[in-house]
């Protein structure tokens, strides 16, 4: 069993454009944050983010040449280790924004749930590719549901609702692509809805306030009453916290108009009127500085990455590789769609970063691993 599989034939099929877009967006993210922060405040952030990009580049290169069969084998013990790290967060986790989802080592914070998403995809792809014949029966979905459900539950217990939400589309997309009957998918959707209803009473007031902000009083009040919460208390919190966040983000986004105010000239973000503009709400300073054109170009870059990855998934020569790319692409797409939904007030602000632009090391490294594995499958599509 070898860890790396390096061949000149692989290099000839390396998707240079996909890699360039990945690195280009990462560097642009630093440039965007620099303009949003302004002055010397950003120096420390820039140094750390550039360090993560450099480390991510090395990780992406390594992932391109990993032997996929070895990756499949070692993913199981790594998945088990990641679950132990998630359990440890319940006792040793460092808090931020209401969630206890990080281990802190000096100035460095590591978020195991980000890497858990990658490992969950690999393990699930391995299981589904080996037991496709069992997917026609409901019992055949027990193991896939556990593979995804355990890390998702542990993430919910850390109050990291945003990250936990990404696990559901991973499961649904991958079992669909593996060939599960549509009737079973419908039943799973009902189960997921019931699970959401069960999870609502466990949510913190600030999380319920975010949901109420999106639903409005007409729909949120009956829902809050049904789960035993005082609608007026929740709505007051929504008015004072979530509504301020969403309104300021919308003001910043809309104030850029067509071409934006210019780099470094955003008032809403430079004055810190948009809470956490450098992580969850990074789309707001993008629109404020570069306008509709800048936002449209970002969406075009995301679409390019998604189409390129989807083509690699379709061209993959074995089911494990295909499902692996589908799951990884789902992680990327879920982050984009949910974060943009938060930015335009279609979804509550639940704390989910925007790929390549949001500040943070764990998620950025996850993206480099993600696209490194996608490039790997694309380079070896004729070998499996």
DOTOR-90449 format. One record per residue (C-alpha): x, y, z. Coordinates in steps of 0.02 Angstrom, whole numbers, plus 50000, padded with zeros to 5 digits. Example, Ala and Ser with C-alpha at 12.3 -4.5 7.8 and 13.67 -1.06 7.14 Angstrom:
2
<kolse X="50615" Y="49775" Z="50390"/>
<kolse X="50684" Y="49947" Z="50357"/>
***
This chain:
384
<kolse X="50000" Y="50000" Z="50000"/>
<kolse X="50078" Y="50164" Z="49944"/>
<kolse X="50030" Y="50337" Z="50001"/>
<kolse X="50077" Y="50434" Z="49844"/>
<kolse X="50052" Y="50389" Z="49662"/>
<kolse X="50158" Y="50504" Z="49554"/>
<kolse X="50167" Y="50485" Z="49366"/>
<kolse X="50205" Y="50598" Z="49219"/>
<kolse X="50041" Y="50540" Z="49141"/>
<kolse X="49948" Y="50617" Z="49287"/>
<kolse X="50031" Y="50786" Z="49263"/>
<kolse X="49973" Y="50795" Z="49082"/>
<kolse X="49793" Y="50789" Z="49143"/>
<kolse X="49815" Y="50916" Z="49282"/>
<kolse X="49673" Y="51045" Z="49275"/>
<kolse X="49779" Y="51203" Z="49280"/>
<kolse X="49630" Y="51320" Z="49261"/>
<kolse X="49540" Y="51246" Z="49411"/>
<kolse X="49697" Y="51263" Z="49517"/>
<kolse X="49726" Y="51442" Z="49460"/>
<kolse X="49548" Y="51493" Z="49505"/>
<kolse X="49568" Y="51414" Z="49678"/>
<kolse X="49728" Y="51509" Z="49714"/>
<kolse X="49664" Y="51667" Z="49630"/>
<kolse X="49509" Y="51672" Z="49740"/>
<kolse X="49614" Y="51640" Z="49896"/>
<kolse X="49730" Y="51786" Z="49858"/>
<kolse X="49584" Y="51896" Z="49811"/>
<kolse X="49506" Y="51855" Z="49980"/>
<kolse X="49659" Y="51931" Z="50067"/>
<kolse X="49647" Y="52084" Z="49954"/>
<kolse X="49461" Y="52102" Z="49993"/>
<kolse X="49491" Y="52087" Z="50180"/>
<kolse X="49630" Y="52214" Z="50171"/>
<kolse X="49512" Y="52340" Z="50093"/>
<kolse X="49376" Y="52301" Z="50220"/>
<kolse X="49489" Y="52316" Z="50373"/>
<kolse X="49598" Y="52458" Z="50315"/>
<kolse X="49757" Y="52522" Z="50398"/>
<kolse X="49872" Y="52425" Z="50511"/>
<kolse X="49729" Y="52328" Z="50588"/>
<kolse X="49739" Y="52203" Z="50449"/>
<kolse X="49925" Y="52163" Z="50460"/>
<kolse X="49906" Y="52022" Z="50585"/>
<kolse X="49756" Y="51949" Z="50493"/>
<kolse X="49847" Y="51959" Z="50326"/>
<kolse X="50002" Y="51873" Z="50392"/>
<kolse X="49902" Y="51727" Z="50462"/>
<kolse X="49790" Y="51711" Z="50308"/>
<kolse X="49939" Y="51712" Z="50189"/>
<kolse X="50020" Y="51579" Z="50297"/>
<kolse X="49864" Y="51472" Z="50281"/>
<kolse X="49864" Y="51497" Z="50092"/>
<kolse X="50047" Y="51443" Z="50079"/>
<kolse X="50014" Y="51290" Z="50187"/>
<kolse X="49855" Y="51255" Z="50088"/>
<kolse X="49952" Y="51259" Z="49925"/>
<kolse X="50071" Y="51125" Z="49989"/>
<kolse X="49924" Y="51021" Z="50050"/>
<kolse X="49835" Y="51038" Z="49882"/>
<kolse X="49990" Y="50980" Z="49790"/>
<kolse X="50007" Y="50830" Z="49906"/>
<kolse X="49823" Y="50785" Z="49888"/>
<kolse X="49841" Y="50785" Z="49698"/>
<kolse X="49962" Y="50639" Z="49708"/>
<kolse X="49886" Y="50535" Z="49847"/>
<kolse X="49844" Y="50356" Z="49801"/>
<kolse X="49654" Y="50352" Z="49808"/>
<kolse X="49647" Y="50170" Z="49861"/>
<kolse X="49758" Y="50212" Z="50010"/>
<kolse X="49652" Y="50364" Z="50048"/>
<kolse X="49499" Y="50252" Z="50054"/>
<kolse X="49582" Y="50132" Z="50176"/>
<kolse X="49655" Y="50260" Z="50297"/>
<kolse X="49498" Y="50367" Z="50297"/>
<kolse X="49414" Y="50250" Z="50420"/>
<kolse X="49537" Y="50270" Z="50565"/>
<kolse X="49553" Y="50457" Z="50527"/>
<kolse X="49363" Y="50470" Z="50532"/>
<kolse X="49360" Y="50384" Z="50702"/>
<kolse X="49498" Y="50501" Z="50765"/>
<kolse X="49399" Y="50652" Z="50704"/>
<kolse X="49246" Y="50592" Z="50799"/>
<kolse X="49351" Y="50582" Z="50958"/>
<kolse X="49409" Y="50760" Z="50928"/>
<kolse X="49228" Y="50816" Z="50908"/>
<kolse X="49183" Y="50732" Z="51071"/>
<kolse X="49331" Y="50817" Z="51155"/>
<kolse X="49262" Y="50987" Z="51103"/>
<kolse X="49116" Y="50960" Z="51220"/>
<kolse X="49240" Y="50972" Z="51364"/>
<kolse X="49388" Y="51069" Z="51297"/>
<kolse X="49312" Y="51173" Z="51157"/>
<kolse X="49350" Y="51357" Z="51139"/>
<kolse X="49197" Y="51468" Z="51114"/>
<kolse X="49164" Y="51597" Z="50980"/>
<kolse X="48998" Y="51668" Z="50920"/>
<kolse X="48900" Y="51551" Z="51034"/>
<kolse X="48984" Y="51393" Z="50969"/>
<kolse X="49117" Y="51288" Z="51057"/>
<kolse X="49192" Y="51215" Z="50899"/>
<kolse X="49378" Y="51255" Z="50909"/>
<kolse X="49534" Y="51190" Z="50994"/>
<kolse X="49646" Y="51335" Z="51038"/>
<kolse X="49835" Y="51324" Z="51033"/>
<kolse X="49901" Y="51497" Z="51072"/>
<kolse X="49842" Y="51609" Z="50931"/>
<kolse X="49798" Y="51462" Z="50819"/>
<kolse X="49623" Y="51389" Z="50822"/>
<kolse X="49578" Y="51223" Z="50740"/>
<kolse X="49400" Y="51174" Z="50698"/>
<kolse X="49387" Y="50983" Z="50683"/>
<kolse X="49212" Y="50989" Z="50609"/>
<kolse X="49283" Y="51061" Z="50448"/>
<kolse X="49396" Y="50910" Z="50423"/>
<kolse X="49256" Y="50795" Z="50481"/>
<kolse X="49157" Y="50846" Z="50326"/>
<kolse X="49297" Y="50788" Z="50212"/>
<kolse X="49322" Y="50623" Z="50304"/>
<kolse X="49135" Y="50592" Z="50309"/>
<kolse X="49127" Y="50610" Z="50120"/>
<kolse X="49272" Y="50489" Z="50093"/>
<kolse X="49202" Y="50356" Z="50212"/>
<kolse X="49027" Y="50375" Z="50141"/>
<kolse X="49091" Y="50362" Z="49961"/>
<kolse X="49185" Y="50204" Z="50008"/>
<kolse X="49033" Y="50124" Z="50091"/>
<kolse X="48910" Y="50171" Z="49953"/>
<kolse X="49025" Y="50109" Z="49815"/>
<kolse X="49042" Y="49939" Z="49900"/>
<kolse X="48861" Y="49916" Z="49954"/>
<kolse X="48759" Y="49995" Z="49814"/>
<kolse X="48651" Y="49840" Z="49800"/>
<kolse X="48581" Y="49871" Z="49974"/>
<kolse X="48517" Y="50046" Z="49938"/>
<kolse X="48352" Y="49983" Z="49871"/>
<kolse X="48298" Y="49938" Z="50049"/>
<kolse X="48274" Y="50062" Z="50192"/>
<kolse X="48387" Y="49956" Z="50302"/>
<kolse X="48528" Y="49986" Z="50179"/>
<kolse X="48528" Y="50171" Z="50226"/>
<kolse X="48557" Y="50143" Z="50412"/>
<kolse X="48746" Y="50139" Z="50398"/>
<kolse X="48757" Y="50291" Z="50280"/>
<kolse X="48642" Y="50387" Z="50397"/>
<kolse X="48754" Y="50344" Z="50545"/>
<kolse X="48912" Y="50391" Z="50451"/>
<kolse X="48841" Y="50565" Z="50420"/>
<kolse X="48729" Y="50581" Z="50573"/>
<kolse X="48859" Y="50553" Z="50710"/>
<kolse X="48976" Y="50697" Z="50662"/>
<kolse X="48824" Y="50805" Z="50623"/>
<kolse X="48751" Y="50773" Z="50796"/>
<kolse X="48917" Y="50808" Z="50882"/>
<kolse X="48930" Y="50971" Z="50785"/>
<kolse X="48754" Y="51021" Z="50838"/>
<kolse X="48801" Y="50988" Z="51019"/>
<kolse X="48940" Y="51116" Z="50998"/>
<kolse X="48805" Y="51243" Z="50947"/>
<kolse X="48885" Y="51254" Z="50774"/>
<kolse X="48720" Y="51245" Z="50680"/>
<kolse X="48788" Y="51312" Z="50516"/>
<kolse X="48921" Y="51178" Z="50495"/>
<kolse X="48800" Y="51042" Z="50550"/>
<kolse X="48678" Y="51091" Z="50413"/>
<kolse X="48806" Y="51048" Z="50279"/>
<kolse X="48802" Y="50863" Z="50325"/>
<kolse X="48622" Y="50840" Z="50268"/>
<kolse X="48649" Y="50887" Z="50084"/>
<kolse X="48806" Y="50778" Z="50085"/>
<kolse X="48701" Y="50626" Z="50131"/>
<kolse X="48556" Y="50664" Z="50014"/>
<kolse X="48665" Y="50705" Z="49863"/>
<kolse X="48781" Y="50557" Z="49880"/>
<kolse X="48647" Y="50424" Z="49907"/>
<kolse X="48549" Y="50496" Z="49761"/>
<kolse X="48701" Y="50484" Z="49647"/>
<kolse X="48733" Y="50308" Z="49712"/>
<kolse X="48561" Y="50257" Z="49649"/>
<kolse X="48443" Y="50258" Z="49799"/>
<kolse X="48259" Y="50250" Z="49744"/>
<kolse X="48164" Y="50415" Z="49746"/>
<kolse X="48031" Y="50348" Z="49865"/>
<kolse X="48165" Y="50319" Z="49997"/>
<kolse X="48234" Y="50494" Z="49967"/>
<kolse X="48060" Y="50563" Z="49999"/>
<kolse X="48050" Y="50468" Z="50162"/>
<kolse X="48220" Y="50535" Z="50213"/>
<kolse X="48162" Y="50712" Z="50177"/>
<kolse X="48017" Y="50686" Z="50297"/>
<kolse X="48135" Y="50617" Z="50429"/>
<kolse X="48249" Y="50768" Z="50406"/>
<kolse X="48100" Y="50884" Z="50431"/>
<kolse X="48053" Y="50793" Z="50591"/>
<kolse X="48233" Y="50803" Z="50650"/>
<kolse X="48230" Y="50991" Z="50623"/>
<kolse X="48071" Y="51003" Z="50726"/>
<kolse X="48155" Y="50904" Z="50865"/>
<kolse X="48310" Y="51013" Z="50857"/>
<kolse X="48217" Y="51179" Z="50868"/>
<kolse X="48179" Y="51170" Z="51055"/>
<kolse X="48365" Y="51141" Z="51089"/>
<kolse X="48419" Y="51298" Z="50998"/>
<kolse X="48482" Y="51450" Z="51090"/>
<kolse X="48377" Y="51609" Z="51089"/>
<kolse X="48497" Y="51697" Z="50971"/>
<kolse X="48480" Y="51553" Z="50846"/>
<kolse X="48290" Y="51558" Z="50857"/>
<kolse X="48298" Y="51746" Z="50836"/>
<kolse X="48388" Y="51723" Z="50670"/>
<kolse X="48253" Y="51605" Z="50611"/>
<kolse X="48117" Y="51724" Z="50667"/>
<kolse X="48199" Y="51866" Z="50572"/>
<kolse X="48179" Y="51771" Z="50409"/>
<kolse X="48005" Y="51699" Z="50443"/>
<kolse X="47927" Y="51859" Z="50509"/>
<kolse X="47804" Y="51870" Z="50653"/>
<kolse X="47660" Y="51790" Z="50559"/>
<kolse X="47751" Y="51624" Z="50542"/>
<kolse X="47878" Y="51632" Z="50683"/>
<kolse X="47756" Y="51664" Z="50825"/>
<kolse X="47657" Y="51501" Z="50802"/>
<kolse X="47820" Y="51407" Z="50781"/>
<kolse X="47894" Y="51478" Z="50941"/>
<kolse X="47734" Y="51438" Z="51037"/>
<kolse X="47737" Y="51260" Z="50971"/>
<kolse X="47912" Y="51230" Z="51042"/>
<kolse X="47871" Y="51311" Z="51209"/>
<kolse X="47962" Y="51477" Z="51186"/>
<kolse X="47894" Y="51652" Z="51216"/>
<kolse X="47872" Y="51730" Z="51043"/>
<kolse X="47890" Y="51908" Z="51108"/>
<kolse X="48056" Y="51871" Z="51195"/>
<kolse X="48125" Y="51789" Z="51038"/>
<kolse X="48063" Y="51929" Z="50927"/>
<kolse X="48140" Y="52063" Z="51038"/>
<kolse X="48306" Y="51975" Z="51025"/>
<kolse X="48283" Y="51962" Z="50836"/>
<kolse X="48249" Y="52147" Z="50826"/>
<kolse X="48401" Y="52194" Z="50928"/>
<kolse X="48530" Y="52070" Z="50861"/>
<kolse X="48493" Y="51971" Z="50703"/>
<kolse X="48396" Y="52110" Z="50619"/>
<kolse X="48537" Y="52233" Z="50648"/>
<kolse X="48661" Y="52110" Z="50572"/>
<kolse X="48556" Y="52070" Z="50419"/>
<kolse X="48504" Y="52251" Z="50390"/>
<kolse X="48682" Y="52318" Z="50398"/>
<kolse X="48742" Y="52180" Z="50282"/>
<kolse X="48605" Y="52223" Z="50157"/>
<kolse X="48647" Y="52409" Z="50167"/>
<kolse X="48830" Y="52373" Z="50134"/>
<kolse X="48790" Y="52255" Z="49991"/>
<kolse X="48667" Y="52373" Z="49908"/>
<kolse X="48769" Y="52531" Z="49932"/>
<kolse X="48900" Y="52469" Z="49809"/>
<kolse X="48774" Y="52479" Z="49666"/>
<kolse X="48845" Y="52430" Z="49497"/>
<kolse X="49033" Y="52454" Z="49512"/>
<kolse X="49056" Y="52480" Z="49700"/>
<kolse X="49129" Y="52621" Z="49803"/>
<kolse X="49306" Y="52565" Z="49766"/>
<kolse X="49434" Y="52460" Z="49858"/>
<kolse X="49456" Y="52515" Z="50038"/>
<kolse X="49313" Y="52641" Z="50029"/>
<kolse X="49174" Y="52539" Z="50109"/>
<kolse X="49100" Y="52634" Z="50255"/>
<kolse X="48987" Y="52501" Z="50329"/>
<kolse X="49128" Y="52376" Z="50347"/>
<kolse X="49274" Y="52492" Z="50385"/>
<kolse X="49171" Y="52566" Z="50528"/>
<kolse X="49128" Y="52389" Z="50586"/>
<kolse X="48941" Y="52420" Z="50569"/>
<kolse X="48922" Y="52245" Z="50492"/>
<kolse X="48956" Y="52116" Z="50630"/>
<kolse X="49086" Y="51984" Z="50585"/>
<kolse X="49106" Y="52054" Z="50409"/>
<kolse X="49271" Y="51963" Z="50388"/>
<kolse X="49195" Y="51788" Z="50413"/>
<kolse X="49009" Y="51753" Z="50393"/>
<kolse X="48964" Y="51917" Z="50306"/>
<kolse X="49112" Y="51937" Z="50189"/>
<kolse X="48993" Y="51952" Z="50040"/>
<kolse X="48939" Y="52122" Z="50108"/>
<kolse X="49111" Y="52206" Z="50091"/>
<kolse X="49129" Y="52125" Z="49920"/>
<kolse X="48970" Y="52210" Z="49859"/>
<kolse X="49012" Y="52373" Z="49947"/>
<kolse X="49186" Y="52387" Z="49871"/>
<kolse X="49159" Y="52307" Z="49700"/>
<kolse X="48972" Y="52319" Z="49672"/>
<kolse X="48860" Y="52206" Z="49570"/>
<kolse X="48998" Y="52176" Z="49443"/>
<kolse X="49116" Y="52110" Z="49576"/>
<kolse X="48981" Y="51997" Z="49649"/>
<kolse X="48937" Y="51931" Z="49476"/>
<kolse X="49119" Y="51892" Z="49437"/>
<kolse X="49134" Y="51796" Z="49600"/>
<kolse X="48979" Y="51694" Z="49559"/>
<kolse X="49051" Y="51659" Z="49386"/>
<kolse X="49212" Y="51594" Z="49466"/>
<kolse X="49111" Y="51484" Z="49583"/>
<kolse X="49009" Y="51418" Z="49437"/>
<kolse X="49169" Y="51380" Z="49341"/>
<kolse X="49236" Y="51277" Z="49487"/>
<kolse X="49070" Y="51185" Z="49507"/>
<kolse X="49053" Y="51143" Z="49322"/>
<kolse X="49234" Y="51086" Z="49312"/>
<kolse X="49214" Y="50975" Z="49466"/>
<kolse X="49049" Y="50904" Z="49402"/>
<kolse X="49133" Y="50857" Z="49238"/>
<kolse X="49269" Y="50766" Z="49335"/>
<kolse X="49136" Y="50671" Z="49434"/>
<kolse X="49049" Y="50618" Z="49273"/>
<kolse X="49211" Y="50563" Z="49191"/>
<kolse X="49275" Y="50464" Z="49342"/>
<kolse X="49303" Y="50281" Z="49300"/>
<kolse X="49246" Y="50203" Z="49464"/>
<kolse X="49102" Y="50234" Z="49582"/>
<kolse X="49210" Y="50278" Z="49732"/>
<kolse X="49299" Y="50418" Z="49638"/>
<kolse X="49137" Y="50485" Z="49566"/>
<kolse X="49047" Y="50487" Z="49733"/>
<kolse X="49199" Y="50564" Z="49815"/>
<kolse X="49195" Y="50713" Z="49696"/>
<kolse X="49006" Y="50729" Z="49712"/>
<kolse X="49019" Y="50738" Z="49902"/>
<kolse X="49162" Y="50862" Z="49899"/>
<kolse X="49071" Y="50970" Z="49773"/>
<kolse X="48917" Y="50966" Z="49885"/>
<kolse X="49018" Y="51037" Z="50030"/>
<kolse X="49077" Y="51180" Z="49921"/>
<kolse X="48906" Y="51214" Z="49845"/>
<kolse X="48817" Y="51208" Z="50014"/>
<kolse X="48935" Y="51339" Z="50086"/>
<kolse X="48911" Y="51453" Z="49936"/>
<kolse X="48721" Y="51439" Z="49931"/>
<kolse X="48692" Y="51454" Z="50118"/>
<kolse X="48812" Y="51600" Z="50140"/>
<kolse X="48738" Y="51694" Z="49993"/>
<kolse X="48565" Y="51658" Z="50060"/>
<kolse X="48617" Y="51738" Z="50224"/>
<kolse X="48691" Y="51887" Z="50133"/>
<kolse X="48529" Y="51929" Z="50043"/>
<kolse X="48420" Y="51889" Z="50195"/>
<kolse X="48340" Y="51733" Z="50122"/>
<kolse X="48414" Y="51627" Z="50261"/>
<kolse X="48452" Y="51664" Z="50444"/>
<kolse X="48632" Y="51709" Z="50486"/>
<kolse X="48694" Y="51544" Z="50556"/>
<kolse X="48882" Y="51563" Z="50544"/>
<kolse X="48945" Y="51481" Z="50384"/>
<kolse X="49097" Y="51551" Z="50292"/>
<kolse X="49103" Y="51593" Z="50107"/>
<kolse X="49232" Y="51486" Z="50013"/>
<kolse X="49403" Y="51567" Z="49990"/>
<kolse X="49348" Y="51741" Z="50044"/>
<kolse X="49305" Y="51721" Z="50228"/>
<kolse X="49445" Y="51739" Z="50353"/>
<kolse X="49497" Y="51579" Z="50442"/>
<kolse X="49623" Y="51439" Z="50428"/>
<kolse X="49527" Y="51277" Z="50458"/>
<kolse X="49399" Y="51307" Z="50322"/>
<kolse X="49529" Y="51369" Z="50199"/>
<kolse X="49636" Y="51214" Z="50224"/>
<kolse X="49479" Y="51108" Z="50203"/>
<kolse X="49448" Y="51190" Z="50035"/>
<kolse X="49626" Y="51154" Z="49977"/>
<kolse X="49607" Y="50971" Z="50029"/>
<kolse X="49439" Y="50966" Z="49942"/>
<kolse X="49499" Y="51033" Z="49776"/>
<kolse X="49662" Y="50937" Z="49789"/>
<kolse X="49563" Y="50775" Z="49794"/>
<kolse X="49451" Y="50832" Z="49652"/>
<kolse X="49605" Y="50871" Z="49547"/>
<kolse X="49673" Y="50700" Z="49595"/>
<kolse X="49520" Y="50611" Z="49526"/>
<kolse X="49528" Y="50715" Z="49368"/>
<kolse X="49711" Y="50672" Z="49340"/>
<kolse X="49680" Y="50485" Z="49358"/>
<kolse X="49513" Y="50467" Z="49271"/>
<kolse X="49582" Y="50344" Z="49145"/>
<kolse X="49668" Y="50232" Z="49272"/>
<kolse X="49521" Y="50164" Z="49371"/>
***
